Amino acid sequence: MYLALRPTGVAELAALLATAATAADRVAAEAAALATIAHVPPLAHGAQNTADQAGAGSVELTARLHAALGHRVDVEASCPSVRGPDLEWLDCQRSGQGTGVVVVGAPLAEARHVAVLVPGVGTTLDGLGDEIARARHLAAAAGPDTSVVVWADYDAPGWSHAGSQSAAADAARPLRDFLRSLPVDARVTVIGHSYGSLVAASALRSGGYADVTVLMGSPGVGADSAAELMSGGQLYVLKAPGDVIASLGAFGGVDPAGESFGAIRLTTSGAEGHSAYLDAGTGSLANVAALVRGNIADLHPQSPSEADRIADRLGEVVDAFDDGVTDLRRQLHLPGWADAPLAGLQRVGNGAGQLSSRGVANAIAEVHDLWDHAVGAIAWG
């Protein structure tokens, strides 16, 4: 009975996990190798406007922005006290946790390169100081003629509702409209961090467009491939060591940083964890700045490690195993018996690429124990 019910996927899973144990030790201090990618030239820009043309363009841009944002704002009365000659508040609202849109660097009407930074869970109007600091790092790294917009014009969920996609769905149209309002002759890069990556992906699905889209520390965007998001432009992804949020797979689909997704993954040297991608001096900041300016030749792509490849394959095995167990549950009419082994398998599948050899070995033993327990329940049921 045991052998008849035990899917071959379990044996394959154990073999993959054993390989992952060796690979995890070997690549623990991995220095990512550079990959060769096709050169993508920056967009061509027209001749520089005269002063009169620039002035007229500024008025037109302001009208488009106000139409996209839906209202004008009293900066002194509503916006946080963060000020500076390099900073312009376009919008802020005090209702609820507050929302805001602020430009750092060159004025939008003069920018040839525009980056739109979409922050994630826990973002509030009064808490935008950290995001503004990151925007300033990016503006400085990208150089002159660059505007970095912190777009927080949505009710970002708190941590207790971080698994909900409703806020991203609600934000898709406003972000799409804002992207459409930007200068038509500027190179536009949209950068979604954490939950903001889901917001950016939702805007793209709603008809938004950017020349380049960057997903940083993404917990998932509900897609199985880059082609599902992009009707044009380029898609890049950054996932730093120790970024547990980016390993959650919270919104379904394939891990955007996985090889099978089809995005170009870039190195993040010097960045650790979930919130350091745009810290000064990091390789991730240098890569994003190169994308903003269109200096594709300056990028440092990251080749998938052996552990990443194993984790991708492991995820496929776990998905297939889940389907098999679900079918078995339905056929035997024993609801609930497989919950424990499934939870163990998913835990292993989601984190196999980051586990130490001891952790993998323990996980193998746990999965086998849970499966044996489940099979025993069948035998006695």
ZABAGU-617340 format. One line per 8 residues: number of its first residue (from 1); their letters; for each residue x, y, z of C-alpha. Coordinates in steps of 0.02 Angstrom, whole numbers, plus 50000, padded with zeros to 5 digits. Example, Ala and Ser with C-alpha at 12.3 -4.5 7.8 and 13.67 -1.06 7.14 Angstrom:
BEGIN
1	AS	50615,49775,50390  50684,49947,50357;
//
This chain:
BEGIN
1	MYLALRPT	50000,50000,50000  50141,50120,50048  50237,50096,49885  50080,50104,49781  50029,50271,49852  50200,50351,49866  50222,50461,49710  50386,50453,49617;
9	GVAELAAL	50396,50640,49646  50446,50608,49826  50602,50514,49773  50645,50651,49649  50614,50780,49785  50733,50692,49904  50867,50680,49769  50852,50864,49728;
17	LATAATAA	50860,50912,49911  51017,50808,49935  51097,50898,49788  51038,51064,49859  51126,51023,50023  51293,51013,49934  51259,51162,49824  51202,51272,49968;
25	DRVAAEAA	51367,51247,50058  51469,51276,49901  51382,51438,49851  51358,51512,50024  51489,51646,49988  51458,51648,49801  51524,51794,49701  51401,51810,49558;
33	ALATIAHV	51476,51783,49386  51436,51908,49251  51323,51853,49110  51330,51918,48933  51171,52000,48875  51126,52084,48714  51164,52269,48706  51004,52371,48711;
41	PPLAHGAQ	51038,52550,48653  50958,52693,48749  50810,52780,48671  50851,52920,48552  50805,53095,48609  50757,53241,48500  50850,53406,48491  50852,53514,48646;
49	NTADQAGA	50702,53629,48662  50724,53816,48657  50683,53912,48816  50511,53958,48748  50473,53779,48698  50531,53717,48868  50416,53841,48954  50267,53786,48851;
57	GSVELTAR	50311,53604,48883  50317,53637,49069  50141,53710,49069  50076,53563,48969  50164,53438,49083  50093,53522,49239  49918,53508,49166  49942,53323,49127;
65	LHAALGHR	50011,53288,49300  49867,53375,49386  49744,53279,49277  49828,53115,49323  49837,53156,49508  49660,53224,49511  49689,53379,49617  49805,53520,49663;
73	VDVEASCP	49890,53524,49831  49933,53654,49961  50113,53600,49994  50139,53701,50152  49977,53642,50230  49977,53459,50182  50149,53392,50140  50284,53334,50261;
81	SVRGPDLE	50420,53454,50313  50551,53368,50204  50611,53508,50090  50760,53552,49983  50810,53635,49819  50814,53463,49738  50638,53417,49794  50464,53460,49731;
89	WLDCQRSG	50301,53394,49804  50172,53358,49669  50038,53288,49782  50001,53237,49960  49842,53192,50051  49820,53180,50239  49670,53064,50243  49702,52894,50320;
97	QGTGVVVV	49887,52850,50325  49920,52982,50193  49982,52972,50014  50108,53074,49919  50206,53103,49759  50372,53194,49765  50506,53230,49634  50691,53225,49678;
105	GAPLAEAR	50829,53290,49565  50798,53382,49403  50627,53461,49374  50516,53344,49276  50496,53466,49131  50685,53467,49105  50720,53282,49134  50780,53166,48997;
113	HVAVLVPG	50777,53019,49118  50634,52988,49239  50632,52851,49371  50469,52814,49462  50502,52728,49628  50350,52634,49698  50372,52586,49882  50283,52444,49969;
121	VGTTLDGL	50202,52384,50129  50192,52506,50274  50219,52663,50169  50140,52819,50243  50150,53004,50199  50246,53051,50355  50360,52902,50334  50420,52949,50159;
129	GDEIARAR	50584,53019,50225  50675,52853,50198  50605,52837,50022  50659,53015,49982  50834,52974,50045  50840,52823,49927  50777,52932,49785  50917,53056,49819;
137	HLAAAAGP	51045,52916,49812  50976,52862,49644  50966,53038,49574  51147,53071,49623  51205,52906,49548  51107,52930,49386  51175,53105,49361  51108,53265,49281;
145	DTSVVVWA	50945,53275,49185  50871,53141,49298  50710,53153,49398  50669,53021,49527  50486,53018,49576  50433,52936,49738  50257,52880,49691  50161,52835,49848;
153	DYDAPGWS	49991,52889,49786  49901,52734,49851  49846,52663,50017  49988,52541,50046  49936,52396,50157  50005,52376,50332  50101,52221,50381  49944,52137,50446;
161	HAGSQSAA	49870,52144,50269  50030,52121,50171  49963,51966,50084  49815,52056,50007  49822,52105,49823  49677,52228,49834  49786,52382,49866  49891,52341,49713;
169	ADAARPLR	49735,52318,49607  49668,52486,49667  49835,52571,49631  49855,52501,49454  49753,52632,49364  49821,52785,49457  50000,52728,49425  49960,52690,49243;
177	DFLRSLPV	49887,52865,49221  50037,52945,49306  50158,52853,49191  50059,52914,49042  50071,53094,49103  50262,53097,49106  50365,53191,48975  50345,53102,48809;
185	DARVTVIG	50528,53122,48760  50599,53057,48924  50664,52882,48956  50550,52813,49093  50601,52679,49217  50476,52613,49344  50552,52533,49498  50441,52429,49611;
193	HSYGSLVA	50512,52382,49781  50435,52242,49884  50244,52257,49875  50275,52402,49756  50333,52274,49627  50157,52202,49627  50087,52378,49607  50203,52411,49460;
201	ASALRSGG	50158,52244,49380  49973,52281,49401  49995,52450,49316  50084,52366,49170  49942,52241,49153  49820,52389,49151  49904,52468,49001  50044,52565,49084;
209	YADVTVLM	50210,52576,48994  50389,52608,49042  50547,52590,48940  50620,52489,49084  50538,52402,49232  50640,52351,49385  50577,52234,49521  50677,52247,49683;
217	GSPGVGAD	50649,52125,49826  50490,52063,49746  50384,51936,49843  50301,51891,49678  50193,51978,49548  50065,51842,49509  50143,51800,49341  50234,51649,49272;
225	SAAELMSG	50343,51745,49149  50406,51918,49105  50306,51908,48944  50144,51916,49046  50191,52090,49107  50285,52169,48963  50209,52220,48797  50372,52313,48765;
233	GQLYVLKA	50520,52380,48860  50643,52282,48966  50617,52192,49132  50753,52176,49264  50751,52102,49438  50861,52118,49593  50858,51998,49740  50987,52026,49877;
241	PGDVIASL	51061,51895,49994  50959,51878,50153  50803,51956,50077  50674,51839,50152  50528,51945,50090  50583,51914,49911  50576,51726,49943  50397,51720,50005;
249	GAFGGVDP	50308,51688,49840  50161,51778,49919  50058,51818,49764  50072,51662,49658  50164,51636,49496  50350,51608,49472  50485,51694,49573  50533,51845,49465;
257	AGESFGAI	50715,51816,49511  50709,51636,49450  50788,51591,49284  50626,51522,49213  50536,51690,49235  50636,51768,49095  50687,51935,49172  50869,51990,49176;
265	RLTTSGAE	50935,51975,49354  51066,52101,49409  51197,52091,49546  51169,52173,49715  51345,52177,49787  51351,52267,49955  51162,52257,49980  51100,52138,50114;
273	GHSAYLDA	50921,52103,50164  50762,52185,50101  50790,52372,50112  50968,52410,50054  50949,52402,49865  50971,52590,49841  51098,52618,49980  51248,52722,49928;
281	GTGSLANV	51395,52621,49865  51299,52462,49825  51309,52369,49661  51120,52368,49653  51115,52559,49657  51246,52566,49518  51145,52444,49413  50981,52536,49435;
289	AALVRGNI	51064,52703,49397  51136,52630,49237  50963,52572,49186  50888,52743,49220  51015,52827,49107  51007,52691,48975  51188,52639,48998  51152,52455,48969;
297	ADLHPQSP	51335,52416,48936  51374,52464,49118  51258,52334,49193  51320,52186,49293  51201,52040,49264  51201,51894,49383  51211,51717,49321  51096,51597,49413;
305	SEADRIAD	51191,51498,49544  51178,51310,49551  51072,51329,49707  50953,51445,49612  50934,51318,49473  50901,51180,49599  50774,51288,49690  50683,51322,49526;
313	RLGEVVDA	50676,51136,49485  50627,51096,49662  50482,51216,49649  50422,51126,49493  50433,50958,49582  50339,51025,49733  50201,51097,49622  50182,50931,49533;
321	FDDGVTDL	50183,50840,49700  50050,50958,49768  49939,50921,49619  49963,50734,49644  49921,50741,49828  49769,50850,49795  49705,50723,49669  49738,50583,49792;
329	RRQLHLPG	49643,50673,49930  49495,50696,49815  49495,50515,49757  49506,50445,49934  49384,50570,50009  49499,50603,50157  49502,50794,50173  49637,50863,50284;
337	WADAPLAG	49756,50716,50296  49884,50791,50177  49891,50965,50253  50045,50927,50359  50153,50850,50222  50101,50984,50100  50151,51121,50221  50319,51037,50247;
345	LQRVGNGA	50348,51018,50060  50303,51199,50024  50418,51259,50161  50561,51160,50084  50519,51213,49907  50512,51398,49948  50677,51401,50040  50784,51261,49970;
353	GQLSSRGV	50904,51377,49881  50948,51466,50043  50954,51322,50167  51114,51259,50242  51156,51076,50215  51097,51038,50392  50934,51128,50361  50905,51033,50200;
361	ANAIAEVH	50943,50866,50283  50821,50905,50423  50691,50957,50296  50712,50793,50201  50685,50695,50362  50534,50801,50408  50451,50778,50238  50478,50591,50243;
369	DLWDHAVG	50409,50581,50420  50257,50683,50372  50227,50578,50217  50243,50417,50315  50118,50484,50440  49997,50528,50300  50015,50357,50217  49984,50276,50386;
377	AIAWG	49824,50375,50401  49769,50308,50234  49815,50128,50277  49716,50135,50438  49574,50238,50362;
//
